[in-house]
Amino acid sequence: MKIGIISDTHGDYKSWEKAWNFLNKTEVIFHAGDVLYHGPRNSIPEGYNPQKLSNALNTCPIPLLIAQGNCDAFVDQMMLDIPIQTPYVFSIIHGKRFMIQHGHNISDEDIHNLIRKYKLDFFVTGHTHIPLLKKIDSCVLINPGSTSLSKREDEINSVGLIEERTVQIIDLETGKDILFLEF
């Protein structure tokens, strides 16, 4: 099992190219939203080119499952051949249960309730642009951070990878682990 986790690309094609170096051998890619638009509160990313990013996503040879973020709108769906699902994506891969939700309108209590109700192995969020790996009971909570608009003090952009029994959050520039968890 090798699964890619990405969020908050915000129309930045250059960051997608960097992320692709880590995602191109995965079985599936989960995107936790905010795909094409940079959002009114964010600066425009250096590699901002939503049309080029939408073309790359449309031709991605790996299945891509996208949860709607707060910056995703109907016009974004017009650019993508891949459905932006709202507000949740639920999937079972290799017997593991995944739920993806952008994270802008869900409480910690709601997350805990969903984990229990759906017996989740992984819950993926985005929105904060800050990477997070945390165990909640037998579930791994993952926020891969942002590929393009990091809110970390060191401004590291990142993606996540799930392989066999580990989860990594990886710095797009260096390829080094920012966070690592065995489950």
Disulfide bonds with the S-S distance in Angstrom:
none
